[in-house]
Amino acid sequence: MAKKQSSNQGQDDSLWKDLLERFFVPMIQVVLPDMAEDLDHSRPVEFLNKEMTSLALNTEKNPTPKQYVDMLADVPLINGENACILLHVEVQGKGGKEDLPTRMNRYRSILEARYHRPIVGLAIITSPIGEKQSKGLYHWKMYGTEVLYRYSVLNAYEGDVEKLSASANPFDLAHLAAIRAWECRKKGVSKLRYLKELVIILRNRGWQEHEKAQLVTFMEGIVRIYDPDNPQEYLEWIAFLQEEKEAGAMYVSLMERKGIKEGKREGIRRGLERGMQRGIKKGRQEGRQEGVIQAVIKMLEKGTDIQTISNLLDLPLEKVKDISDNREKYAAELEMGK
């Protein structure tokens, strides 16, 4: 069980990091509107994430960088100055062995000394961690000395669903996905219904296709539609995405995204544009194939007979039988491909 939680944790880290880098400006428009008004759009936001990784490894007593995502953004302002935003995304809920306010204050102190300018703090919390942890306040007082540090907090697991659904800001839709992800922890909640709801909202937005694809990947990942206890929902989700693609949408599932990434690497190694395109195509096909094999193995583990699996997945019976007879080999190959 611990291994599964660790795997989910790493996936959430990556999803949030990719999302925040892609939709950083829409995010501050929602969470820090005053800063958004002062933003100089003629200059790019620069992310100093390597700085944060180094900071975590060198200042934590027991460094565990995978427990949360720390981001540092150098934000250009119209007055010619820059404001460093210390952006902390809490993706585990418990925050490791140290409480969130203490960690936020320590990073602020070190970064202010290093950059010689104020650090704007923000915590995005994705699951309840208690009032003391989530109220955005570090307070220490002793013998006439007092330290008070307040920073902004967004509890991403709660919010006005109707308002978020109607918003034209893509980060609001990601926020809605985070709410649905939290609700999906309850037994009996249909993950498929929530994901379809989110994609239908996407249809009516005039955002660029690559932005929509990023949001679909984020939604699919944090809701964790692939559930070994309910493989049918995952299969229906893949079929639904395929229908969207046939209608002109450019969505890419997590499995396909992995395949595309591997394909790009193969193409780059060949050094030819034509070779890269073939690699992307091959990677996409391999990504889909991995998803099908995973689904077959999980259904076999649940006791589903091979004829039923063949019918549900539209796979040749011989292929399902081969996977069933060589389950350990296929499982090992999938593990090696992670």
C-alpha positions as CSV (number, residue, x, y, z in Angstrom):
1,M,0.0,0.0,0.0
2,A,2.8,2.4,0.8
3,K,4.3,1.9,-2.6
4,K,1.0,2.8,-4.3
5,Q,0.7,6.0,-2.2
6,S,4.2,7.0,-3.1
7,S,3.5,6.4,-6.8
8,N,0.3,8.5,-6.6
9,Q,2.2,11.2,-4.7
10,G,4.9,11.5,-7.4
11,Q,2.2,11.7,-10.1
12,D,0.4,14.5,-8.2
13,D,3.6,16.4,-7.8
14,S,4.3,16.3,-11.5
15,L,0.7,17.2,-12.5
16,W,0.6,20.3,-10.2
17,K,4.0,21.5,-11.3
18,D,3.2,21.2,-15.0
19,L,-0.2,22.9,-14.4
20,L,1.2,25.8,-12.4
21,E,4.0,26.5,-14.9
22,R,1.5,26.5,-17.8
23,F,-1.2,28.5,-16.1
24,F,0.8,30.6,-13.8
25,V,-0.6,34.0,-14.9
26,P,-4.2,32.7,-14.8
27,M,-3.5,31.4,-11.3
28,I,-2.3,34.7,-9.9
29,Q,-5.2,36.4,-11.6
30,V,-7.5,34.3,-9.4
31,V,-5.4,34.0,-6.2
32,L,-3.3,37.2,-6.2
33,P,-5.3,39.7,-8.2
34,D,-3.4,42.7,-7.0
35,M,-0.1,41.2,-8.2
36,A,-1.8,40.3,-11.6
37,E,-2.7,44.0,-12.1
38,D,0.9,45.0,-11.6
39,L,2.3,42.2,-13.9
40,D,4.5,43.3,-16.9
41,H,3.2,41.1,-19.7
42,S,6.1,42.2,-22.0
43,R,8.5,40.2,-19.9
44,P,8.3,36.4,-19.1
45,V,7.9,34.9,-15.7
46,E,11.1,33.0,-14.8
47,F,10.9,29.8,-12.7
48,L,13.7,29.2,-10.3
49,N,12.7,25.6,-9.3
50,K,16.3,24.3,-9.2
51,E,16.9,26.9,-6.5
52,M,14.0,25.5,-4.5
53,T,15.2,21.9,-4.9
54,S,18.6,22.8,-3.6
55,L,17.1,24.8,-0.8
56,A,15.0,21.8,0.3
57,L,17.9,19.4,0.2
58,N,20.2,21.7,2.1
59,T,17.8,23.0,4.8
60,E,15.5,20.1,5.7
61,K,16.6,17.8,8.5
62,N,15.1,14.8,6.6
63,P,14.7,16.1,3.1
64,T,11.8,14.5,1.2
65,P,11.3,16.7,-1.9
66,K,8.6,14.4,-3.3
67,Q,6.2,15.2,-0.4
68,Y,5.3,18.6,-1.8
69,V,5.9,20.9,-4.7
70,D,7.8,24.1,-4.0
71,M,8.1,26.7,-6.7
72,L,9.9,30.0,-6.9
73,A,8.8,32.4,-9.6
74,D,10.6,35.6,-10.6
75,V,7.6,37.8,-11.6
76,P,8.2,41.0,-13.7
77,L,6.2,44.0,-12.6
78,I,5.3,47.2,-14.6
79,N,7.3,49.4,-12.2
80,G,10.4,47.6,-13.4
81,E,11.0,45.6,-10.2
82,N,10.5,41.9,-9.7
83,A,8.7,40.2,-6.9
84,C,9.8,36.6,-6.0
85,I,6.8,34.5,-5.3
86,L,7.5,31.6,-3.0
87,L,4.7,29.2,-4.2
88,H,4.1,26.2,-2.0
89,V,1.7,23.5,-3.2
90,E,0.8,21.0,-0.5
91,V,-0.1,17.7,-2.3
92,Q,0.1,15.2,0.5
93,G,-2.2,16.7,3.1
94,K,-0.1,16.1,6.2
95,G,3.0,18.1,5.0
96,G,5.6,15.6,6.1
97,K,7.2,15.8,9.6
98,E,7.3,19.6,9.7
99,D,4.3,21.9,9.8
100,L,3.6,24.1,6.8
101,P,3.8,27.5,8.5
102,T,7.3,26.8,9.9
103,R,8.5,25.6,6.5
104,M,7.0,28.6,4.7
105,N,8.7,31.0,7.1
106,R,12.0,29.3,6.9
107,Y,12.1,29.4,3.1
108,R,10.9,33.1,3.2
109,S,13.8,34.0,5.5
110,I,16.5,32.3,3.5
111,L,15.2,33.6,0.2
112,E,14.8,37.2,1.4
113,A,18.5,37.1,2.6
114,R,19.6,35.6,-0.8
115,Y,17.7,37.9,-3.1
116,H,17.6,41.0,-1.0
117,R,13.9,41.6,-1.7
118,P,10.5,40.7,-0.3
119,I,9.1,37.2,-0.9
120,V,5.4,36.9,-1.5
121,G,4.1,33.6,-0.1
122,L,1.3,31.5,-1.3
123,A,0.2,28.0,-0.3
124,I,-2.2,25.9,-2.4
125,I,-3.5,23.1,-0.2
126,T,-5.2,20.1,-1.9
127,S,-6.6,18.3,1.1
128,P,-7.6,19.2,4.7
129,I,-4.6,19.5,7.0
130,G,-6.1,21.3,10.0
131,E,-6.9,24.9,10.9
132,K,-3.4,25.6,12.4
133,Q,-1.7,24.3,9.3
134,S,-3.9,26.0,6.7
135,K,-4.7,29.5,8.0
136,G,-1.6,31.1,6.4
137,L,0.1,32.3,9.6
138,Y,3.4,31.8,11.3
139,H,3.6,33.3,14.7
140,W,6.4,33.1,17.3
141,K,6.7,35.2,20.5
142,M,9.2,34.9,23.4
143,Y,11.0,37.3,25.8
144,G,10.0,40.5,24.0
145,T,10.7,39.2,20.5
146,E,7.8,38.5,18.1
147,V,7.7,37.2,14.5
148,L,4.5,37.4,12.5
149,Y,4.3,36.1,8.9
150,R,1.0,36.0,7.0
151,Y,0.8,34.5,3.5
152,S,-2.1,33.7,1.1
153,V,-3.7,30.3,1.1
154,L,-6.0,28.6,-1.4
155,N,-7.8,25.5,-0.2
156,A,-8.1,23.8,-3.6
157,Y,-10.3,21.0,-2.2
158,E,-13.2,23.5,-1.6
159,G,-14.9,26.3,-3.4
160,D,-18.0,27.6,-5.2
161,V,-18.6,24.8,-7.8
162,E,-21.1,26.8,-9.9
163,K,-18.9,29.9,-10.0
164,L,-15.8,27.8,-11.0
165,S,-17.8,26.0,-13.7
166,A,-18.9,29.3,-15.3
167,S,-15.4,30.9,-15.1
168,A,-13.5,31.8,-18.2
169,N,-10.2,31.4,-16.3
170,P,-8.5,28.0,-17.0
171,F,-7.1,27.8,-13.5
172,D,-10.6,27.9,-12.1
173,L,-11.4,24.7,-14.0
174,A,-8.3,23.1,-12.6
175,H,-9.5,24.2,-9.1
176,L,-12.9,22.6,-9.9
177,A,-11.0,19.4,-10.9
178,A,-9.2,19.5,-7.5
179,I,-12.5,19.7,-5.7
180,R,-13.9,16.8,-7.7
181,A,-10.7,14.8,-7.0
182,W,-11.2,15.3,-3.2
183,E,-14.9,14.3,-3.5
184,C,-13.9,11.1,-5.5
185,R,-12.1,9.8,-2.4
186,K,-15.6,8.8,-1.1
187,K,-16.9,5.4,-2.0
188,G,-19.7,5.3,-4.6
189,V,-18.8,8.6,-6.3
190,S,-18.6,8.3,-10.0
191,K,-15.2,9.5,-11.2
192,L,-16.3,9.1,-14.8
193,R,-19.3,11.4,-14.3
194,Y,-17.1,14.2,-12.9
195,L,-14.5,13.9,-15.6
196,K,-17.2,14.0,-18.4
197,E,-18.6,17.1,-16.7
198,L,-15.2,18.8,-16.8
199,V,-14.6,17.9,-20.4
200,I,-18.0,19.2,-21.4
201,I,-17.1,22.5,-19.8
202,L,-13.9,22.6,-21.8
203,R,-15.9,22.2,-25.1
204,N,-17.4,25.7,-24.6
205,R,-14.1,27.5,-23.8
206,G,-12.1,29.3,-26.4
207,W,-8.8,28.3,-25.0
208,Q,-6.0,26.9,-27.2
209,E,-6.1,23.2,-27.8
210,H,-2.7,22.5,-26.1
211,E,-4.2,24.3,-23.0
212,K,-7.3,22.1,-23.1
213,A,-5.1,19.0,-23.5
214,Q,-3.0,20.1,-20.4
215,L,-6.2,20.5,-18.4
216,V,-7.5,17.1,-19.4
217,T,-4.3,15.4,-18.4
218,F,-4.4,17.2,-15.0
219,M,-8.0,16.2,-14.5
220,E,-7.5,12.6,-15.4
221,G,-4.4,12.3,-13.2
222,I,-5.7,13.9,-9.9
223,V,-9.1,12.2,-10.1
224,R,-7.2,8.9,-10.7
225,I,-9.7,7.4,-13.0
226,Y,-7.6,4.3,-13.4
227,D,-9.0,2.3,-10.4
228,P,-8.2,-1.4,-10.3
229,D,-11.4,-1.9,-8.2
230,N,-13.4,-0.4,-11.0
231,P,-11.7,-0.9,-14.4
232,Q,-14.9,-0.4,-16.3
233,E,-15.0,3.4,-15.6
234,Y,-11.4,3.7,-17.0
235,L,-12.4,1.8,-20.1
236,E,-15.5,4.0,-20.6
237,W,-13.3,7.1,-20.0
238,I,-10.9,6.1,-22.7
239,A,-13.8,5.4,-25.1
240,F,-15.2,8.9,-24.2
241,L,-11.9,10.6,-25.0
242,Q,-11.7,8.8,-28.3
243,E,-15.1,10.1,-29.2
244,E,-13.9,13.6,-28.3
245,K,-10.9,13.2,-30.5
246,E,-13.0,12.0,-33.4
247,A,-15.1,15.1,-33.0
248,G,-11.9,17.2,-33.4
249,A,-10.6,17.6,-29.8
250,M,-6.9,17.3,-29.2
251,Y,-6.9,15.6,-25.8
252,V,-4.2,13.3,-24.8
253,S,-4.6,10.7,-22.0
254,L,-1.8,10.2,-19.4
255,M,-0.8,6.9,-21.0
256,E,-0.7,8.4,-24.4
257,R,1.3,11.3,-23.0
258,K,3.9,8.9,-21.7
259,G,4.1,7.2,-25.0
260,I,4.5,10.5,-26.8
261,K,7.3,11.5,-24.5
262,E,9.2,8.3,-25.1
263,G,8.6,8.7,-28.8
264,K,10.1,12.2,-28.8
265,R,13.2,10.9,-27.0
266,E,13.7,8.3,-29.6
267,G,13.2,10.8,-32.4
268,I,15.7,13.2,-30.8
269,R,18.3,10.5,-30.6
270,R,18.0,9.8,-34.3
271,G,18.5,13.5,-34.9
272,L,16.1,13.7,-37.8
273,E,12.7,15.3,-38.0
274,R,11.3,12.4,-39.9
275,G,12.6,10.0,-37.4
276,M,11.2,12.0,-34.5
277,Q,7.7,12.0,-36.1
278,R,7.9,8.2,-36.4
279,G,9.0,8.0,-32.8
280,I,6.1,10.1,-31.6
281,K,3.7,7.9,-33.6
282,K,5.3,4.7,-32.2
283,G,5.3,6.1,-28.6
284,R,1.6,7.0,-28.9
285,Q,0.8,3.5,-30.1
286,E,2.9,1.9,-27.3
287,G,1.2,4.1,-24.7
288,R,-2.2,2.9,-25.8
289,Q,-1.0,-0.7,-25.8
290,E,0.3,-0.4,-22.3
291,G,-3.0,1.0,-21.1
292,V,-4.9,-2.0,-22.6
293,I,-2.4,-4.5,-21.1
294,Q,-2.8,-2.9,-17.7
295,A,-6.6,-3.1,-18.0
296,V,-6.4,-6.8,-18.9
297,I,-4.1,-7.6,-16.0
298,K,-6.3,-5.8,-13.5
299,M,-9.5,-7.4,-14.8
300,L,-7.8,-10.8,-14.6
301,E,-6.8,-10.1,-11.0
302,K,-10.5,-9.3,-10.3
303,G,-11.5,-12.7,-11.6
304,T,-13.0,-11.5,-14.9
305,D,-13.0,-14.4,-17.5
306,I,-11.0,-13.9,-20.7
307,Q,-14.0,-14.0,-23.0
308,T,-15.7,-11.1,-21.1
309,I,-12.4,-9.2,-21.2
310,S,-12.1,-9.8,-24.9
311,N,-15.6,-8.5,-25.5
312,L,-15.2,-5.4,-23.3
313,L,-11.8,-4.3,-24.7
314,D,-12.5,-5.4,-28.2
315,L,-9.4,-7.5,-28.2
316,P,-8.8,-10.9,-29.9
317,L,-9.4,-13.7,-27.5
318,E,-5.9,-15.1,-28.4
319,K,-4.3,-11.8,-27.2
320,V,-6.2,-11.9,-23.9
321,K,-5.3,-15.5,-23.4
322,D,-1.6,-14.8,-24.1
323,I,-1.6,-12.0,-21.5
324,S,-3.3,-14.3,-19.0
325,D,-0.8,-17.2,-19.6
326,N,2.2,-14.8,-19.4
327,R,0.9,-12.3,-16.8
328,E,4.1,-12.1,-14.9
329,K,6.1,-11.3,-18.1
330,Y,3.7,-8.5,-19.1
331,A,3.6,-7.1,-15.6
332,A,7.4,-7.0,-15.5
333,E,7.6,-5.2,-18.9
334,L,5.1,-2.6,-17.7
335,E,7.1,-2.0,-14.5
336,M,10.3,-1.6,-16.5
337,G,8.6,1.0,-18.7
338,K,7.6,3.3,-15.9
